[in-house]
């Protein structure tokens, strides 16, 4: 999934998945969740402003889920962070009746960011 950046150079936003996975593998779960929360807010804004397609954003979350979920469906993420990943995998349905609710995605992201701020 290549995007044109503001400089005009191609960029593949799924390359953000690797660093998130690296944080989890190093047991830096809170840090990974902060990155995930920010990433959610950023991707949502890009989709809503037409800078990215719903399918492109969906692919980021699908890749995250595939890389972070262990056999049996477990992850090291909190319930809120896992919910962000799950809802993000539905971004290709954004704007549809059964699609994810942007307000709920933002609320989950800010819950994670505020929790990290308190620590």
RAMO-V622330 format. One record per residue. N is the residue number from 1. SS is DSSP state (helix for helix, strand for strand, loop for the rest). OMEGA is omega in whole degrees, 0 to 359 (999 if undefined). Layout:
# RAMO-V622330
N/SS/OMEGA
N/SS/OMEGA
This chain:
# RAMO-V622330
1/loop/180
2/strand/176
3/strand/172
4/strand/177
5/loop/179
6/loop/179
7/loop/180
8/loop/179
9/loop/179
10/strand/179
11/strand/177
12/strand/186
13/helix/176
14/helix/177
15/helix/175
16/helix/182
17/helix/182
18/helix/179
19/helix/177
20/helix/178
21/helix/178
22/helix/178
23/helix/180
24/helix/180
25/helix/178
26/loop/179
27/loop/175
28/loop/188
29/helix/181
30/helix/179
31/helix/178
32/helix/181
33/helix/176
34/helix/177
35/helix/179
36/helix/179
37/helix/178
38/helix/180
39/helix/178
40/helix/180
41/helix/181
42/helix/181
43/helix/179
44/helix/179
45/helix/179
46/helix/179
47/helix/183
48/helix/180
49/loop/177
50/loop/178
51/loop/182
52/loop/177
53/loop/176
54/helix/181
55/helix/179
56/helix/179
57/helix/178
58/helix/182
59/helix/178
60/helix/182
61/helix/177
62/helix/178
63/helix/176
64/helix/181
65/helix/181
66/helix/183
67/helix/185
68/helix/184
69/loop/178
70/loop/175
71/loop/183
72/loop/175
73/loop/181
74/loop/170
75/loop/176
76/loop/183
77/loop/174
78/loop/178
79/helix/181
80/helix/180
81/helix/178
82/helix/177
83/helix/176
84/helix/179
85/helix/181
86/helix/180
87/helix/178
88/helix/178
89/loop/178
90/loop/183
91/helix/177
92/helix/176
93/helix/180
94/loop/181
95/loop/177
96/loop/183
97/loop/182
98/loop/181
99/loop/181
100/loop/179
101/loop/181
102/helix/179
103/helix/178
104/helix/178
105/helix/179
106/helix/180
107/helix/178
108/helix/180
109/helix/181
110/helix/174
111/helix/179
112/helix/181
113/helix/179
114/helix/177
115/helix/179
116/helix/181
117/helix/182
118/helix/185
119/loop/999
